[in-house]
Amino acid sequence: MNSAIPTDIPLLSRWLSAAPKKRLAELKRHVTASDRKGFLSVGPCLRVAIMEAWDEDPEQFFEAMDGWRRSRNPRVRSLVAGAVPLIDGPRFNEALDLLRQMARDSVRDVRLIAVERLCGEIDAVPEEIQRFSIDKDPKVREFVALYLRELREVENFKFVIDTLCLDRNSDVHWAAAASLHTLHDRAEAVVKDCAQKMAESEDIDIRWAISTNYYDLLFGENFERLTTMIRQWIRSGSRQLKWTLAHSLRYTVASPRLVMLLKTLYEDKDPVIRRRVVWQIGQKTALADDNEMMALLTKAESDSSKKVREQALESKQALKNYRPSYDDLDDEEEEEEDD
């Protein structure tokens, strides 16, 4: 960086604040002249310093930075999008308007900075969020999905949530699914409806996303309370719902009701579901002494599917390794007596 321009963020911020118009012009010339590699190394620091100075003197900076926004150099425009302060107050809406304009920039890097910052204020820009949720650029849709967890007025964004959760892009629907557990307590009905749509999807990756990010946690916390829903899923005959159910029991505590469910799911004709049931049994040490589950594993060793048979052997071995032998128990008792 030009030796006359400070490199330390607080110093640079104060340097800009001392004479905004003159020094912003100097900094702009430096940014325009810098190469891409040099800008990438100092860009984040410049944004923070400009934002701090801008927040201290919004009157002068909004006027001065309008020239930056119109610059032909995308690096200069990206600094405007990254630096405009979004602080509650009289200038907040002005800052949002500036970002709305920059979200339509001709250069993708500039657009993405503006879009991400608008998504950070998700409740304040509902129209933009709806438009972003169907944008042709998957990165734009992913930004919205990542910020869904910040929503307060969840019901107003049901279309957006549904759209992103069922998006065909993997990064988008995984990010959206990861937000649902956070939103559950704020809008349970909306979240459950959307989650079930994901659970019913023909896209296996969408089912994996909702199973891993939502149902694993939901069943782990509230399994006994979800009996009615589980019965409905089983009775529906939907292969997708039963697949999701079998893949969503990782954190569910062993209980007679869980044993009954695993036995029911194992009777499914789909070997993928049977294999996952057998895997789930092997993950739960409390089932090592359950005669019904051990009998199911023995039955699975003769399953028509090779992968199910192999999984049965692995699960049996895993539970055997967890179960202490009588010699181990005798050793533990002797240690306790010595203590």
C-alpha positions as a LaTeX table, in Angstrom:
\begin{tabular}{lrrr}
\hline
Residue & $x$ (\AA) & $y$ (\AA) & $z$ (\AA) \\
\hline
Met1 & 0.00 & 0.00 & 0.00 \\
Asn2 & 1.08 & 3.58 & $-0.60$ \\
Ser3 & 3.38 & 4.55 & 2.31 \\
Ala4 & 1.29 & 7.67 & 2.93 \\
Ile5 & $-1.78$ & 5.56 & 3.61 \\
Pro6 & $-1.86$ & 3.80 & 7.02 \\
Thr7 & $-2.09$ & 0.01 & 6.99 \\
Asp8 & $-3.44$ & $-0.41$ & 10.54 \\
Ile9 & $-7.28$ & $-0.47$ & 10.61 \\
Pro10 & $-7.82$ & 2.02 & 13.47 \\
Leu11 & $-5.18$ & 4.37 & 12.07 \\
Leu12 & $-6.63$ & 4.15 & 8.57 \\
Ser13 & $-10.12$ & 4.83 & 9.89 \\
Arg14 & $-8.95$ & 7.95 & 11.75 \\
Trp15 & $-6.86$ & 9.03 & 8.75 \\
Leu16 & $-9.97$ & 8.90 & 6.52 \\
Ser17 & $-12.12$ & 10.66 & 9.09 \\
Ala18 & $-9.72$ & 13.59 & 9.34 \\
Ala19 & $-10.29$ & 14.67 & 5.71 \\
Pro20 & $-12.86$ & 12.35 & 4.08 \\
Lys21 & $-13.12$ & 13.75 & 0.56 \\
Lys22 & $-9.41$ & 14.30 & $-0.01$ \\
Arg23 & $-8.25$ & 11.04 & 1.53 \\
Leu24 & $-11.01$ & 8.89 & 0.02 \\
Ala25 & $-9.92$ & 10.18 & $-3.38$ \\
Glu26 & $-6.32$ & 9.24 & $-2.56$ \\
Leu27 & $-7.37$ & 5.78 & $-1.38$ \\
Lys28 & $-9.53$ & 5.29 & $-4.48$ \\
Arg29 & $-6.56$ & 6.03 & $-6.75$ \\
His30 & $-4.49$ & 3.50 & $-4.83$ \\
Val31 & $-7.17$ & 0.79 & $-5.07$ \\
Thr32 & $-7.62$ & 1.41 & $-8.80$ \\
Ala33 & $-3.89$ & 1.12 & $-9.40$ \\
Ser34 & $-3.38$ & $-2.01$ & $-7.30$ \\
Asp35 & $-3.22$ & $-5.48$ & $-8.83$ \\
Arg36 & $-5.76$ & $-8.20$ & $-8.01$ \\
Lys37 & $-3.48$ & $-10.11$ & $-5.64$ \\
Gly38 & $-2.57$ & $-6.98$ & $-3.70$ \\
Phe39 & $-6.19$ & $-5.93$ & $-3.40$ \\
Leu40 & $-7.31$ & $-9.36$ & $-2.16$ \\
Ser41 & $-4.76$ & $-9.14$ & 0.67 \\
Val42 & $-5.77$ & $-5.68$ & 1.89 \\
Gly43 & $-9.42$ & $-5.49$ & 0.80 \\
Pro44 & $-10.97$ & $-6.84$ & 4.04 \\
Cys45 & $-8.97$ & $-4.38$ & 6.15 \\
Leu46 & $-9.96$ & $-1.51$ & 3.90 \\
Arg47 & $-13.64$ & $-2.40$ & 4.22 \\
Val48 & $-13.51$ & $-2.40$ & 8.01 \\
Ala49 & $-11.63$ & 0.89 & 8.18 \\
Ile50 & $-13.96$ & 2.60 & 5.71 \\
Met51 & $-17.02$ & 1.26 & 7.54 \\
Glu52 & $-15.78$ & 2.63 & 10.88 \\
Ala53 & $-15.06$ & 6.04 & 9.40 \\
Trp54 & $-18.33$ & 6.02 & 7.44 \\
Asp55 & $-20.32$ & 5.23 & 10.56 \\
Glu56 & $-18.68$ & 8.15 & 12.39 \\
Asp57 & $-19.48$ & 10.68 & 9.68 \\
Pro58 & $-22.35$ & 9.34 & 7.51 \\
Glu59 & $-23.22$ & 12.75 & 6.04 \\
Gln60 & $-19.93$ & 13.23 & 4.23 \\
Phe61 & $-19.30$ & 9.58 & 3.45 \\
Phe62 & $-22.67$ & 8.86 & 1.81 \\
Glu63 & $-22.00$ & 11.78 & $-0.53$ \\
Ala64 & $-18.35$ & 10.88 & $-1.17$ \\
Met65 & $-18.98$ & 7.15 & $-1.64$ \\
Asp66 & $-21.61$ & 7.77 & $-4.29$ \\
Gly67 & $-18.73$ & 8.44 & $-6.65$ \\
Trp68 & $-17.17$ & 5.14 & $-5.62$ \\
Arg69 & $-20.45$ & 3.33 & $-6.34$ \\
Arg70 & $-20.38$ & 4.71 & $-9.88$ \\
Ser71 & $-16.73$ & 3.80 & $-10.46$ \\
Arg72 & $-15.88$ & 1.65 & $-13.48$ \\
Asn73 & $-13.52$ & $-0.36$ & $-11.29$ \\
Pro74 & $-15.32$ & $-3.32$ & $-9.63$ \\
Arg75 & $-12.83$ & $-3.37$ & $-6.72$ \\
Val76 & $-13.88$ & 0.14 & $-5.79$ \\
Arg77 & $-17.56$ & $-0.78$ & $-6.04$ \\
Ser78 & $-17.02$ & $-3.90$ & $-3.94$ \\
Leu79 & $-15.57$ & $-1.77$ & $-1.15$ \\
Val80 & $-18.71$ & 0.36 & $-1.13$ \\
Ala81 & $-20.93$ & $-2.73$ & $-0.85$ \\
Gly82 & $-18.79$ & $-4.20$ & 1.90 \\
Ala83 & $-18.29$ & $-0.99$ & 3.88 \\
Val84 & $-21.66$ & 0.78 & 4.03 \\
Pro85 & $-22.62$ & 0.67 & 7.74 \\
Leu86 & $-25.94$ & $-1.01$ & 8.54 \\
Ile87 & $-26.55$ & 0.65 & 11.90 \\
Asp88 & $-30.05$ & 1.23 & 13.23 \\
Gly89 & $-30.92$ & 4.89 & 12.83 \\
Pro90 & $-31.93$ & 7.47 & 10.26 \\
Arg91 & $-29.37$ & 6.23 & 7.71 \\
Phe92 & $-30.30$ & 2.55 & 7.89 \\
Asn93 & $-32.82$ & 2.67 & 5.03 \\
Glu94 & $-30.42$ & 4.73 & 2.94 \\
Ala95 & $-27.80$ & 2.03 & 3.41 \\
Leu96 & $-30.31$ & $-0.65$ & 2.40 \\
Asp97 & $-31.22$ & 1.30 & $-0.73$ \\
Leu98 & $-27.57$ & 1.56 & $-1.68$ \\
Leu99 & $-27.15$ & $-2.21$ & $-1.30$ \\
Arg100 & $-30.32$ & $-2.85$ & $-3.30$ \\
Gln101 & $-28.78$ & $-0.94$ & $-6.18$ \\
Met102 & $-25.47$ & $-2.79$ & $-5.86$ \\
Ala103 & $-27.21$ & $-6.17$ & $-5.73$ \\
Arg104 & $-27.92$ & $-5.56$ & $-9.44$ \\
Asp105 & $-24.28$ & $-4.73$ & $-10.27$ \\
Ser106 & $-22.93$ & $-6.06$ & $-13.58$ \\
Val107 & $-20.05$ & $-7.82$ & $-11.79$ \\
Arg108 & $-20.89$ & $-10.99$ & $-9.83$ \\
Asp109 & $-18.36$ & $-10.41$ & $-7.01$ \\
Val110 & $-19.88$ & $-7.01$ & $-6.27$ \\
Arg111 & $-23.43$ & $-8.38$ & $-6.44$ \\
Leu112 & $-22.64$ & $-11.19$ & $-4.03$ \\
Ile113 & $-21.21$ & $-8.84$ & $-1.41$ \\
Ala114 & $-24.33$ & $-6.68$ & $-1.59$ \\
Val115 & $-26.66$ & $-9.68$ & $-1.55$ \\
Glu116 & $-25.00$ & $-11.25$ & 1.48 \\
Arg117 & $-25.21$ & $-8.01$ & 3.44 \\
Leu118 & $-28.89$ & $-7.60$ & 2.57 \\
Cys119 & $-29.51$ & $-11.19$ & 3.67 \\
Gly120 & $-27.98$ & $-10.27$ & 7.01 \\
Glu121 & $-30.96$ & $-7.91$ & 7.44 \\
Ile122 & $-33.38$ & $-10.57$ & 6.23 \\
Asp123 & $-36.54$ & $-9.38$ & 8.03 \\
Ala124 & $-36.06$ & $-5.83$ & 6.73 \\
Val125 & $-35.93$ & $-6.72$ & 3.03 \\
Pro126 & $-38.69$ & $-9.30$ & 2.35 \\
Glu127 & $-39.17$ & $-8.40$ & $-1.32$ \\
Glu128 & $-35.48$ & $-8.76$ & $-2.07$ \\
Ile129 & $-35.27$ & $-12.04$ & $-0.14$ \\
Gln130 & $-38.12$ & $-13.50$ & $-2.17$ \\
Arg131 & $-36.40$ & $-12.45$ & $-5.40$ \\
Phe132 & $-33.03$ & $-13.79$ & $-4.25$ \\
Ser133 & $-34.58$ & $-17.16$ & $-3.31$ \\
Ile134 & $-35.32$ & $-17.84$ & $-6.99$ \\
Asp135 & $-32.24$ & $-16.16$ & $-8.45$ \\
Lys136 & $-30.48$ & $-18.10$ & $-11.21$ \\
Asp137 & $-27.18$ & $-17.83$ & $-9.31$ \\
Pro138 & $-27.05$ & $-20.67$ & $-6.72$ \\
Lys139 & $-24.65$ & $-18.65$ & $-4.55$ \\
Val140 & $-27.31$ & $-15.96$ & $-4.14$ \\
Arg141 & $-29.86$ & $-18.59$ & $-3.12$ \\
Glu142 & $-27.34$ & $-20.12$ & $-0.72$ \\
Phe143 & $-26.82$ & $-16.77$ & 1.03 \\
Val144 & $-30.56$ & $-16.53$ & 1.69 \\
Ala145 & $-30.61$ & $-20.12$ & 2.97 \\
Leu146 & $-27.71$ & $-19.44$ & 5.34 \\
Tyr147 & $-29.49$ & $-16.45$ & 6.89 \\
Leu148 & $-32.91$ & $-18.12$ & 7.30 \\
Arg149 & $-32.01$ & $-18.90$ & 10.91 \\
Glu150 & $-32.00$ & $-15.15$ & 11.65 \\
Leu151 & $-35.70$ & $-14.81$ & 10.75 \\
Arg152 & $-38.11$ & $-13.45$ & 13.35 \\
Glu153 & $-41.28$ & $-13.22$ & 11.25 \\
Val154 & $-41.00$ & $-16.80$ & 10.00 \\
Glu155 & $-44.60$ & $-17.14$ & 8.75 \\
Asn156 & $-44.06$ & $-14.27$ & 6.30 \\
Phe157 & $-41.26$ & $-16.19$ & 4.59 \\
Lys158 & $-42.92$ & $-19.60$ & 4.16 \\
Phe159 & $-42.62$ & $-19.46$ & 0.35 \\
Val160 & $-38.92$ & $-18.65$ & 0.64 \\
Ile161 & $-38.27$ & $-21.45$ & 3.15 \\
Asp162 & $-40.13$ & $-24.03$ & 1.07 \\
Thr163 & $-38.39$ & $-22.92$ & $-2.11$ \\
Leu164 & $-34.88$ & $-23.10$ & $-0.67$ \\
Cys165 & $-35.40$ & $-26.36$ & 1.20 \\
Leu166 & $-36.49$ & $-28.05$ & $-2.03$ \\
Asp167 & $-33.86$ & $-26.34$ & $-4.19$ \\
Arg168 & $-32.04$ & $-28.82$ & $-6.43$ \\
Asn169 & $-28.65$ & $-27.32$ & $-5.59$ \\
Ser170 & $-27.00$ & $-29.28$ & $-2.77$ \\
Asp171 & $-25.36$ & $-26.27$ & $-1.07$ \\
Val172 & $-28.69$ & $-24.46$ & $-1.00$ \\
His173 & $-30.92$ & $-27.18$ & 0.44 \\
Trp174 & $-28.32$ & $-28.25$ & 3.00 \\
Ala175 & $-27.95$ & $-24.65$ & 4.21 \\
Ala176 & $-31.73$ & $-24.27$ & 4.38 \\
Ala177 & $-32.20$ & $-27.55$ & 6.24 \\
Ala178 & $-29.56$ & $-26.51$ & 8.77 \\
Ser179 & $-31.70$ & $-23.48$ & 9.65 \\
Leu180 & $-34.89$ & $-25.40$ & 10.41 \\
His181 & $-33.93$ & $-26.64$ & 13.87 \\
Thr182 & $-33.23$ & $-23.05$ & 14.95 \\
Leu183 & $-36.59$ & $-21.90$ & 13.54 \\
His184 & $-38.59$ & $-24.79$ & 15.06 \\
Asp185 & $-39.48$ & $-23.02$ & 18.31 \\
Arg186 & $-40.44$ & $-19.79$ & 16.50 \\
Ala187 & $-42.80$ & $-21.35$ & 13.96 \\
Glu188 & $-43.24$ & $-25.08$ & 14.58 \\
Ala189 & $-46.10$ & $-25.60$ & 12.12 \\
Val190 & $-44.28$ & $-23.89$ & 9.24 \\
Val191 & $-41.05$ & $-25.77$ & 9.91 \\
Lys192 & $-42.70$ & $-29.19$ & 10.28 \\
Asp193 & $-44.64$ & $-28.72$ & 7.05 \\
Cys194 & $-41.50$ & $-27.78$ & 5.14 \\
Ala195 & $-39.46$ & $-30.58$ & 6.74 \\
Gln196 & $-42.02$ & $-33.18$ & 5.71 \\
Lys197 & $-41.88$ & $-31.94$ & 2.11 \\
Met198 & $-38.14$ & $-32.54$ & 2.23 \\
Ala199 & $-38.68$ & $-35.96$ & 3.80 \\
Glu200 & $-41.00$ & $-36.85$ & 0.90 \\
Ser201 & $-38.63$ & $-35.63$ & $-1.81$ \\
Glu202 & $-37.53$ & $-37.94$ & $-4.61$ \\
Asp203 & $-34.08$ & $-36.33$ & $-4.29$ \\
Ile204 & $-32.06$ & $-38.48$ & $-1.88$ \\
Asp205 & $-29.70$ & $-35.61$ & $-1.08$ \\
Ile206 & $-32.62$ & $-33.45$ & 0.08 \\
Arg207 & $-33.73$ & $-36.31$ & 2.35 \\
Trp208 & $-30.19$ & $-36.66$ & 3.70 \\
Ala209 & $-30.11$ & $-32.92$ & 4.43 \\
Ile210 & $-33.34$ & $-32.90$ & 6.44 \\
Ser211 & $-32.54$ & $-36.16$ & 8.19 \\
Thr212 & $-29.09$ & $-35.00$ & 9.31 \\
Asn213 & $-29.93$ & $-31.39$ & 10.16 \\
Tyr214 & $-33.44$ & $-31.63$ & 11.57 \\
Tyr215 & $-35.04$ & $-35.01$ & 12.18 \\
Asp216 & $-31.98$ & $-36.53$ & 13.88 \\
Leu217 & $-32.23$ & $-33.75$ & 16.47 \\
Leu218 & $-36.04$ & $-33.66$ & 16.63 \\
Phe219 & $-36.39$ & $-37.41$ & 17.26 \\
Gly220 & $-33.47$ & $-37.32$ & 19.68 \\
Glu221 & $-35.23$ & $-34.66$ & 21.78 \\
Asn222 & $-38.93$ & $-35.56$ & 21.35 \\
Phe223 & $-39.22$ & $-39.14$ & 20.10 \\
Glu224 & $-41.96$ & $-40.21$ & 22.51 \\
Arg225 & $-44.07$ & $-37.14$ & 21.65 \\
Leu226 & $-43.91$ & $-37.83$ & 17.91 \\
Thr227 & $-45.65$ & $-41.22$ & 17.99 \\
Thr228 & $-48.66$ & $-40.03$ & 15.98 \\
Met229 & $-46.49$ & $-38.59$ & 13.21 \\
Ile230 & $-44.35$ & $-41.73$ & 13.07 \\
Arg231 & $-47.43$ & $-43.93$ & 12.73 \\
Gln232 & $-48.73$ & $-41.75$ & 9.92 \\
Trp233 & $-45.43$ & $-42.03$ & 8.10 \\
Ile234 & $-45.40$ & $-45.83$ & 8.43 \\
Arg235 & $-49.03$ & $-46.21$ & 7.36 \\
Ser236 & $-48.56$ & $-43.89$ & 4.38 \\
Gly237 & $-46.54$ & $-46.57$ & 2.64 \\
Ser238 & $-44.26$ & $-43.83$ & 1.31 \\
Arg239 & $-40.80$ & $-45.22$ & 0.65 \\
Gln240 & $-39.31$ & $-41.73$ & 1.03 \\
Leu241 & $-40.88$ & $-41.15$ & 4.47 \\
Lys242 & $-39.79$ & $-44.56$ & 5.74 \\
Trp243 & $-36.30$ & $-43.95$ & 4.36 \\
Thr244 & $-36.12$ & $-40.61$ & 6.19 \\
Leu245 & $-37.40$ & $-42.19$ & 9.39 \\
Ala246 & $-34.84$ & $-44.99$ & 9.28 \\
His247 & $-32.07$ & $-42.43$ & 8.70 \\
Ser248 & $-33.17$ & $-40.06$ & 11.49 \\
Leu249 & $-32.76$ & $-42.12$ & 14.66 \\
Arg250 & $-29.08$ & $-41.53$ & 15.41 \\
Tyr251 & $-29.72$ & $-39.62$ & 18.67 \\
Thr252 & $-32.91$ & $-41.39$ & 19.73 \\
Val253 & $-32.55$ & $-43.04$ & 23.15 \\
Ala254 & $-33.16$ & $-46.79$ & 23.24 \\
Ser255 & $-36.66$ & $-47.64$ & 24.51 \\
Pro256 & $-39.37$ & $-50.29$ & 23.95 \\
Arg257 & $-41.06$ & $-47.93$ & 21.47 \\
Leu258 & $-37.84$ & $-47.53$ & 19.50 \\
Val259 & $-37.33$ & $-51.31$ & 19.47 \\
Met260 & $-40.84$ & $-51.72$ & 18.07 \\
Leu261 & $-40.17$ & $-49.11$ & 15.38 \\
Leu262 & $-36.89$ & $-50.71$ & 14.32 \\
Lys263 & $-38.56$ & $-54.11$ & 14.02 \\
Thr264 & $-41.32$ & $-52.59$ & 11.88 \\
Leu265 & $-38.90$ & $-50.77$ & 9.60 \\
Tyr266 & $-36.76$ & $-53.87$ & 9.15 \\
Glu267 & $-39.73$ & $-55.62$ & 7.53 \\
Asp268 & $-39.62$ & $-53.12$ & 4.64 \\
Lys269 & $-38.85$ & $-54.59$ & 1.22 \\
Asp270 & $-36.28$ & $-51.87$ & 0.50 \\
Pro271 & $-32.79$ & $-53.19$ & 1.41 \\
Val272 & $-31.52$ & $-49.62$ & 1.88 \\
Ile273 & $-34.02$ & $-49.11$ & 4.71 \\
Arg274 & $-33.26$ & $-52.52$ & 6.24 \\
Arg275 & $-29.54$ & $-51.82$ & 6.13 \\
Arg276 & $-30.00$ & $-48.46$ & 7.87 \\
Val277 & $-32.10$ & $-50.11$ & 10.60 \\
Val278 & $-29.33$ & $-52.62$ & 11.20 \\
Trp279 & $-26.79$ & $-49.77$ & 11.29 \\
Gln280 & $-28.90$ & $-47.85$ & 13.83 \\
Ile281 & $-28.99$ & $-50.88$ & 16.15 \\
Gly282 & $-25.21$ & $-51.11$ & 16.06 \\
Gln283 & $-24.90$ & $-47.47$ & 17.17 \\
Lys284 & $-26.90$ & $-47.93$ & 20.39 \\
Thr285 & $-24.97$ & $-49.62$ & 23.17 \\
Ala286 & $-28.13$ & $-49.90$ & 25.29 \\
Leu287 & $-29.45$ & $-52.44$ & 22.77 \\
Ala288 & $-26.53$ & $-54.82$ & 23.34 \\
Asp289 & $-28.60$ & $-56.71$ & 25.93 \\
Asp290 & $-31.92$ & $-56.49$ & 24.10 \\
Asn291 & $-32.88$ & $-60.00$ & 23.01 \\
Glu292 & $-35.25$ & $-58.78$ & 20.29 \\
Met293 & $-32.62$ & $-56.58$ & 18.69 \\
Met294 & $-29.94$ & $-59.25$ & 18.85 \\
Ala295 & $-32.40$ & $-61.69$ & 17.26 \\
Leu296 & $-33.06$ & $-59.14$ & 14.52 \\
Leu297 & $-29.33$ & $-58.85$ & 13.85 \\
Thr298 & $-29.08$ & $-62.64$ & 13.65 \\
Lys299 & $-31.96$ & $-62.64$ & 11.18 \\
Ala300 & $-30.26$ & $-59.88$ & 9.18 \\
Glu301 & $-27.16$ & $-62.07$ & 8.81 \\
Ser302 & $-29.26$ & $-64.15$ & 6.41 \\
Asp303 & $-30.85$ & $-61.20$ & 4.62 \\
Ser304 & $-31.29$ & $-61.40$ & 0.83 \\
Ser305 & $-29.12$ & $-58.29$ & 0.46 \\
Lys306 & $-25.35$ & $-58.71$ & 0.77 \\
Lys307 & $-24.95$ & $-55.17$ & 2.13 \\
Val308 & $-27.53$ & $-55.83$ & 4.85 \\
Arg309 & $-25.74$ & $-59.06$ & 5.79 \\
Glu310 & $-22.41$ & $-57.26$ & 5.98 \\
Gln311 & $-23.91$ & $-54.48$ & 8.09 \\
Ala312 & $-25.44$ & $-57.05$ & 10.45 \\
Leu313 & $-22.01$ & $-58.54$ & 11.13 \\
Glu314 & $-20.52$ & $-55.08$ & 11.72 \\
Ser315 & $-23.33$ & $-54.04$ & 14.09 \\
Lys316 & $-23.11$ & $-57.30$ & 16.05 \\
Gln317 & $-19.38$ & $-56.84$ & 16.44 \\
Ala318 & $-19.82$ & $-53.22$ & 17.51 \\
Leu319 & $-22.29$ & $-54.19$ & 20.24 \\
Lys320 & $-20.10$ & $-57.09$ & 21.32 \\
Asn321 & $-17.18$ & $-54.70$ & 21.74 \\
Tyr322 & $-19.32$ & $-52.43$ & 23.94 \\
Arg323 & $-20.52$ & $-55.24$ & 26.18 \\
Pro324 & $-18.01$ & $-55.97$ & 28.98 \\
Ser325 & $-17.18$ & $-59.63$ & 29.65 \\
Tyr326 & $-17.76$ & $-61.25$ & 33.03 \\
Asp327 & $-13.99$ & $-61.19$ & 33.63 \\
Asp328 & $-14.02$ & $-57.40$ & 33.07 \\
Leu329 & $-16.87$ & $-57.01$ & 35.55 \\
Asp330 & $-14.98$ & $-59.08$ & 38.15 \\
Asp331 & $-11.92$ & $-56.87$ & 37.68 \\
Glu332 & $-14.06$ & $-53.72$ & 38.17 \\
Glu333 & $-15.55$ & $-55.13$ & 41.39 \\
Glu334 & $-12.07$ & $-55.97$ & 42.75 \\
Glu335 & $-10.89$ & $-52.42$ & 41.97 \\
Glu336 & $-13.88$ & $-50.97$ & 43.84 \\
Glu337 & $-13.12$ & $-53.19$ & 46.87 \\
Asp338 & $-9.47$ & $-52.07$ & 46.84 \\
Asp339 & $-10.62$ & $-48.43$ & 46.83 \\
\hline
\end{tabular}
